[in-house]
Every structure is written in C-alpha cells, then in structure tokens.
C-alpha cells in the first residue's frame, strides 16, 4: 500500500468516494442536498492523503495540518477490511506535531470503535448539522 499526497487527477474519484461514503455511513442524515462538489468545500486548504493498492485508489484522509485536525477519512467499500483506514490513520498521526483531534458522529458507532481501537479518546460532545458528535483526541506517544 502506498500513501501519497492527493493530486488534481484524484479529484473525480475523491468526490465520488466522499459523496457515496457519507450516504452509506450516515443513513440518518438528510443527503438530499449533498453533491460531488461538497468534497472541494470540505477539504479546502487541507492536506489530502490518498491510499493506493496496486495502483488503485482505495481511500483518503484530509487534515488541517496547522491544527493537527483529521477532518475526513473514508475508504472505498471494496477496500474496507484490508487495512486501508488503519494505514491512513497511522500516516496522519505520524504527521501530527502535537495532540491530534477529530470529530466523530455519535451515531457512527463503527467509526467510533475504529478510532478508539487506534488510541483516540473522547473528550467532549458537540452538535453539528449532521448530528451529535464526539470530539476525540490522540496524544502523541
């Protein structure tokens, strides 16, 4: 598996993955207004990392580097369960210069368990348009 910076040629794949993954992972959310271009807004000024397996894009993570904030992490359905999410998360964590942070929707129990398995801890609860979320932190070893 290769993790590399995203490029403009990745955008069509990333837009599609972002839209479809949110619809699949957040069935409680009203997705009627979501569009492919939401990816562009959601990752503006963020570092995007792309995971590839044998030349195939398998997932991505986006990070606000100045805040050590993991904003998005999505894995293509056909690559789930193959370590892509874990590899992306380890890569992102290695770029942190201090405590990492993310928001995980409370109803997304699978993601919550994933982050907890990788050493993230819930710190606070908040509210967003997509639903209640957990603010989670990752402290550097």
N, C-alpha and C positions, 0 to 999 in steps of 0.2 A: 504494500500500500504506500502511496505517495501523497504527502500533504504539501500543497503548494499555494502560493498567493493566487487569488482569483484574477482572471483577465476579462477584458470586454467580450471575448468569444465565449465565455462561460455563461453570460447573462441569460440567453434563452433557456438553457437548462435550469439555472438557478431560479429564475422567475417561476417556471413551471413547478419545480420541486417545492418552492416556498408556498405557492397557492394551494397545491394539492395536499401537501403535508398538513397545513393548518386545517384544511377542511376535514381531513381524516382524523387528526389528533384532537381537534376541538369540536366534536359534533354538537355540543351545546351552544356554540356561538353562532350568531346570525352571519352567515358568509355571503349573503346576497349582494352586498356591496363590494366584495373583495375582487381584485383584479390582478393580472400579471404584473402590472407596474408597481404594485404595493412593495415588491421586493426592492425596487430602486429607492423608495422613500425610507423603508425600514433599515436599509444598510448604508444610507448616505453618510459619508465621512467615516465609515467603519473599515477596518481591515477584514477582508473576506478570505477565508482559507477553504480550499477545495480538496476533498479526498478523492483520489483516483485509485482504481484497482484495474490493472492490466489495460490502462488507457481509457477506462470508462469512469465517468464522474459518478461518485457514489454518495456524496453528501457535502455539506458545507457548514461552516461556523462563521459568524461575524462578531467582531469585537470592537468596542470603543476602547482603544488602547490606552488613552490617557487616564481612563477611569478603571482599567482592569475589569471592564464590564462585558460579560458574554451576553450578547443580545439575542442571537439566534443560533440554533444548532438543529439541523434537520438531515435525516438520512433517507435516501431513496428506498421505497418499500422492498425492492428486490435485494437490497444490500443490508437490510436490518437483520440483526443477529450474527453479523460477520465481523464485529469489532470496529466498524467504521465510526460509530458515535464515540466509543471509548478512545480511539486513536485521535479523533478531532479534539476531544476534551483534553487529553494529555498534552497535545500540541499547544492548545490555547493556554492551559495552565502554565506551561513552560515559558510563555511569553510574559506572564504577569510580573510586575515589579513590586507588588505588594498584595494585600488581600484582594482576592477576586470576588466579584459579585455577579448575580443574575437574578431574574425574576422568573419563577415557575408557577404557572397557573395551578391553583389548588386542585381543580378537577382533573388535571393531567397527572394522575397518580403514577402512571408508568414512568413519566419523565422525572417526577419527584424521587421515585425509588432509584432511578438511574443516577441522578446527581448525588443522592445520599450514599450510594454504593461507592462513589468516587471521592468521598471525603467532604462533600459540601454539607453545610449545616443551615437549618432555617433560623433566621434572625428576627423576622418581623412579618406581619401580614399586611397587605395593602389591597387597594381596589383599582381595577383598570377597566376599560370598555369591554375587554374580552372576558372579564370575571375577576374574582378574588385571586390574588397571587401570594406566593411566599417569596420574600426577599431572602436569598441564600448567599452565604459567604464561603469562600475557600481560602484557608490560610496557608501560606507557603510553608513547606516543611523546614 
